[in-house]
Amino acid sequence: MILKIGLQKLFYYNKPVVQLQQIALLSSKKNVDIKQKREQIMSRGLPKQKPIPGVKDIILISSGKGGVGKSTTSVNLAAALKDLNPNKGVGLLDADVFGPSVPLMMNLDDEPLLTKDNLMEPLVNYGVKCMSMGFLVEKDAPVIWRGLMVMQALEKLMRQVYWGELDYLVVDTPPGTGDTLLSLVQNLPISGVVLVTTPQSAALEVTRRGAGLFRKLNVPIIGIVENMKYVKCTSCSNHINIFGEGTSKLANDLKCNVLASFPLDPGISTSTDEGIPIAIRQNTGDISKLYQTVADKIENFLKNK
C-alpha cells in the first residue's frame, strides 16, 4: 500500500483551515471518491447567490488586464442599452473599488442621497442609474484598503443601494480575477459576461485565463468586445490593423462570438474625458452603431438563455 502525504487547504468563507491528511491510494476509484468529497466540501464553503431586489439581469463586463477599454465599454453599453430601450430600467455599477471610472465617464460627482430605509440612491445621467465608490470618497483621495475593507465596500455597493426596477444592471469589474470579481460571481446570479480585450497577445492570454474562471463558475460568456482593432487612414479610409488577428482565434476556442471590433479612435477618448458616452453623443455615427449592435446582441442572448 502506497501512502501519499499532502497538505490540503479548505476554505470556508475565506477562512483557511489547514489539514494534514494521509490518503491511501489503493485504486483509481478511491481517488475519484476523494475528489468528489473535496468538491462537496468546497461547495459547502461557497456563499449562496442572492439576487438584487428588482434587478432582472446582471451583465458583467470583464477584462484580464487593465488598459484595454473595459470601463469605456461598460459605460457605452449601458448607455446604448438605455438608448435602444427608453422604457426599460438600466443601471451601471462601478465595482472597481480602487480605480473607479464611472463618475468621470458619466459626468457625475454628487454624493448619493439616502432613502428612509438607509439605502443609497443611485445617481442618474443619460437615463442610466449609476453607483460607484467614486461617489463615496473625496475626488483625489486614494483608496488604501486591505481585502476585508474592500469586500465590505463591495457588499455595500451590491446590497445597500436602492436600484428600483432594473431590466439590466451592467457591472464594470476590476481587471483580473481577484477577490472582487470572485465575490461578485459567487454572491450574485450573473446572467452573462462580456469579455473585453485588445488583439495583443499579452491581453488575449489573460483574457483566455479569465474565460476559464467563468467557465468553471458556470457563468455564461456572451461574447468578446475587441478594442483598438485598427486605425482608420485619414487619407484613404482603409483600416490598418495594429496588433494582429488573435481575437478571432480566441473566440473560436471559447466557442463564442466577437460581438464587435472597435477602432483606436480619438473620438472615443474625447467623449470619455468629457463625460458623454460616444454611444449617444454620435447617435448615428459608425462607433455608436457598433455599440448599439453589441447592445442588441446582448439583449438577444439574454432572451434566449
N, C-alpha and C positions, 0 to 999 in steps of 0.2 A: 504494500500500500504506500502510495506517494503522498506526502503531506505538502501543502502549499501554504506558507505563512504570508498573509497580506495585511496591509493597513487599509481599512475601509472607512471612508468618511460618509456619514449620513447627515442630511440637512433637514432640520425641522424649522421652518420659518426663519431661515438664515442663521440658525444656531447650530454650529458643527458639533457633532458628537463623534469622537474617535474611538473606534473599537478595534482591538486586535483579535483576529479570528484565525483559527486553524481549520482549514477546509479539506476534507478528504476527497481527492479526485479519483473516485472509483469507476466512474463511467461518464459518457457524454450526457446521458440523461440526468445524472447528478448535477452536472454543470448547468443544464437548462433550468432545472429546479431552482438552483441558487440564483441564476439571473432573474427568474420570474419573481422570486422573493424580494430581491433588491429593488426591482421595478415597483412592486407593491408598496414597499416602504417609502420609496421616493415619491410615489403618487399621493400617499397619505400626508407627506410633508408639504405638498404644494397648496397654496391658498385657493379657495373656491372662487371662480369668476362671478362677479356681481355686476349686473347691468347698471348703467347710469339712468336714473329715473327720467323718462320722457325721451331718451335718445334711442333711435331706431337702429342706425348703422354707424359703426365706428370704423374709420378708414385710417390706417397708419401710413405715413409717408416716411420711408426709412432709407438710409444710406450707410454703406460700410465705413466711409470716411468723410471728413469734412471738406468743404470747398467744392462740392460737385453740384450745388444749386438745389439742395433739398428744401431749404426754407422758402426759397423763391417758388419752387414747385408747389409747396403746401399752400402758400398764400394765394397763388394764382388759380389753383384747382378749387379752393374754397370759393373764391370769387366767381369762377366760371360755373360751378355748380349752382350758385345762387342766381347768376345771370340767366342760366338755362331754365331755372325753376323758381321764379319770383315768389310763388305761393308756398314754397317749401322752406322749412327751417334748416339753416346751415350754421354750424359752429366751427370754430378753429381753436384748438388747444395747443399752446406752445409748451411742450413737455421738456424742452431743453433748459433745465434749471440754471446751468452755468453760463449759457450763451443765448439768452432769449432774443429773437429777431423780430417777432411779430409786432411789437409796439412801433418800431420804426417802419416796417414794411406796410403796416395797415394805418399808419398816421394816427396812432392813439397814444396818449400819455397821461390820462387821468387815473385816479385811483378808483377801484371798484366800490360801489355802494353795497351796503348790507341790507338784506331783507329782514323782516320781522323774525324770521327763523334763524337769523345769524348766518345766512348763506350769502356768498359773494355774487353780485350781479355782473355778468359779462359786459364788457364794453362793446359797442356796436359801431361798425363802419361798413359802408357798401352793402348793408343788409346782412352782414356776417357777424355773429356773436363771437367775441374773442376773449380768451383768458390766457394770461402769461405771468410768469414770475417777474417779468419786467415791469408789470403794473404795481408790484408789491414792494419793490426795493427802490432806493434812490437811483437816479439815472446813471450816474457814473460810479456807483458803488459796486465793487466786485462781490460775488457770492463765494465766500470762503467757508465752505461747509464740508463736514465729513459725511460719510454714507448715510448714517441714521437720520441726520437732519434733512438730507436730500430726499430720502424716502418719505419723511413726514410732510415735506413741502409738496411732493408729488401727490400724496394722498389728499391733501387739501385741494389741489388743483383738480383732482378727479372727483372727489366726493363732496366738497363743500362749496360747490358752485351751482347756482340756480340757472340751469340751461333752458328750462321750459321745454316745449315740444320741438325736438330736432329730428329731421329726417336723416341728416348726415352730420357727423362730427369728424372733422379732419384733424388728425393729430400729427404735429410736427415733432418727430422724435429726435433725440440727440444722436449724433453719428456713432457707429459701432454697435456692439452687442453687450453693453454693460448693464449695471443694476437697473437703471431707469427703464430701459427697453424691456428687460425681463419682467419687471414689476407690472408694466402696462399689459403685457401679453398674458401674464398669469392672473391678473386681477380683473381684466375687462374682457367681455366677449367681442373679439375683433372680427369684423365682417370680412376684412381683406387688407392686404398690404400692397402698396406701390413702392417698388424699388427704384431708387434714383442713382444714376451713375453717369460718368463720362466714359468715352471709349478707351481711356488709358488702361494699360494692362494692370497697373497697381490698383486702380479703382475697381476694375472688373473682378480682380482676385478677391478683394474684401467683400464685394457685393455677393459673390458666389458663397462665401462663408456665411454671410448674413442670411442668405436664402436657405442655407442648410439649417440654421436655427429655426426659421419659421416653419420649415417642413417638419422638423422634429416636434414642434409645439402645435402642429396641426392648424396653422394659420394660413388661409388661402392666399396665394400670390396672384394679385390681379394682373400685374404686368410690370414692365420696365419703362421708365421715362429716361431717355438718353439726352443729356445736356451737352452743350459745346461740341456738337457733332461736326459742324462745319462753319466756315465763314463764307459770306456771300460777296463775290467780287463786285466792287462798285462800278467797274468799267463794263464787264461783260455779263454780270449777273450769274455766272457759273458758281456752283458750290465747290468749295475746296475743303476736302476732309482733312482734319488736323491730326487725329490720333489713330485712325485705323477703323477696322470693321469688326472688332471683337464683340460688340454688344449683341449682334445678331446670333453669333455662336452661343453666347451665354444664354440668351432667351431660348434657343433651340434645346440646349442641355437641360434647362429648367422646365421645359415644356410649357412655356408661357409666351406672350407676345410683347414686342416692343410697341408700347402704346403710342409713342410719338418721338421724333428726334428733333431737338431744338438747336438752332444755330447759336454761335457765340456772337451776340448782337448787343451793341451799346444801348439800344433802346430798352432792353430788359433791365440792365443795371440802373439806368437813369430813372425809370419808373419806380424801381425798388427803393432807391435812395429818396425819392420824393414821396414815398408812401402811397403810391397809386398803382395797384396791380395792373400790369400791362394787358391782362386778360380782359379788363373792362375799359382801360384807357384807350386802347386802339381796338374798339369792338369789332371792326370789320377788317383789321389787319391780319397778315399771314400768321403772326405769332399768336394772336388772340384766337384765331381759328384753330390752331393746334391745341391750345389749352381747352377749348370747347370740345374738340374731338376726344381728348383724353377724358374729360368730364362725362361725355356721353358714353364712352366705353365703360367707365366705372359704373355708371347707372345700369347699363345693360348687364354687367357682370353681377351686380347685386340683385337684380331682378331674377336672374337665372340661377343663383347659387343654390 
